[in-house]
Amino acid sequence: MDGYLVVDYTQWRRREDFEAMVRDPAVEPHFRPIGELTKGEQQAYEVVYCHMTDD
C-alpha cells in the first residue's frame, strides 16, 4: 500500500438500484480495469443532509 486512499462518490436513489447494477454482467468489463489497479473496499453510507445552491 502506498498510503493513498481514493474515494469514488456515487449516489443512488435506492440501495436496490446500486445492487442491481453490481449484479449486471454488462458492467463487469467497465470495472475490471479498476479492479486490476486497486484493492476495493466498498462502503455504503446513508446521506442524511444535502445542501443545494441555485448555481
Secondary structure, DSSP 8 states (H G I E B T S, - for coil): --S---------S-HHHHHHHHH-GGGHHHHHHHHHH------------------
